[in-house]
Amino acid sequence: MGVKTYTGPDGGKQKLSRAARAKRNADNIAMAKTKDRKDKKAENQRIGQRSDSDLHHSKSGTVRRTSIAYNRATYDRNEVKT
């Protein structure tokens, strides 16, 4: 079972104010609608997503199937600028 995130009046898990939560949601939607993200999502659909692995998009533009843990640790490997 996954962790259920409560988004009630107290701001949910991160205790965000209503305004901060609205801004975060707007930012998330804007990022998801960029051309780069749309292209990656379309490519993932063509390749075929699975629930037991992730598709890793490298800086060189190649895509390979990796473990979920490996793909989520891109910040630890300095592959993504913070």
C-alpha positions in Angstrom: 0.0 0.0 0.0 1.2 3.5 -0.8 1.3 6.4 1.6 -1.8 8.5 1.6 -1.0 12.2 1.5 -3.6 14.3 3.3 -4.3 17.6 1.6 -6.7 19.0 4.1 -6.9 22.5 5.6 -3.7 22.1 7.6 -1.6 22.0 4.4 -1.0 18.3 4.1 2.2 16.4 4.8 4.4 19.5 4.2 2.1 21.8 6.2 1.9 24.4 3.4 -0.4 27.3 3.5 -3.3 27.4 1.0 -1.4 30.0 -1.1 1.8 28.0 -1.1 0.0 24.8 -1.9 -1.8 26.5 -4.9 1.5 27.9 -6.1 3.2 24.5 -5.8 0.4 22.8 -7.7 0.5 25.5 -10.5 4.3 25.1 -10.8 4.0 21.3 -11.0 1.4 21.5 -13.7 3.5 24.1 -15.7 6.5 21.8 -15.5 4.5 18.7 -16.6 3.3 20.6 -19.7 6.7 21.7 -21.0 7.6 20.3 -24.4 10.5 18.4 -22.9 8.3 16.6 -20.4 5.6 15.9 -22.9 8.2 14.4 -25.3 9.6 12.2 -22.6 6.1 11.0 -21.5 5.2 10.2 -25.1 8.4 8.3 -25.5 7.8 6.3 -22.3 4.3 5.4 -23.7 5.9 4.1 -27.0 8.5 2.1 -25.1 6.1 0.7 -22.6 6.1 1.6 -18.9 6.1 -1.1 -16.3 5.3 -0.9 -12.6 8.5 -2.7 -11.6 11.0 -0.4 -13.3 11.6 3.2 -14.6 12.7 4.5 -17.9 15.9 6.6 -17.3 16.4 9.5 -19.8 20.2 10.3 -19.7 21.8 13.6 -20.6 23.0 12.1 -24.0 19.3 11.5 -24.9 19.3 7.7 -24.6 16.7 5.9 -22.6 17.2 2.7 -20.7 15.2 0.7 -18.2 16.5 0.9 -14.7 15.4 0.0 -11.2 13.1 2.6 -9.6 15.6 3.2 -6.8 18.4 4.0 -9.3 16.3 6.3 -11.4 15.0 8.3 -8.3 18.6 8.8 -7.1 19.6 11.1 -9.9 20.2 14.0 -7.5 22.6 11.8 -5.4 24.6 11.2 -8.6 24.6 14.9 -9.6 22.8 14.2 -12.8 20.2 16.9 -12.1 20.9 20.4 -11.2 19.2 21.5 -8.0 
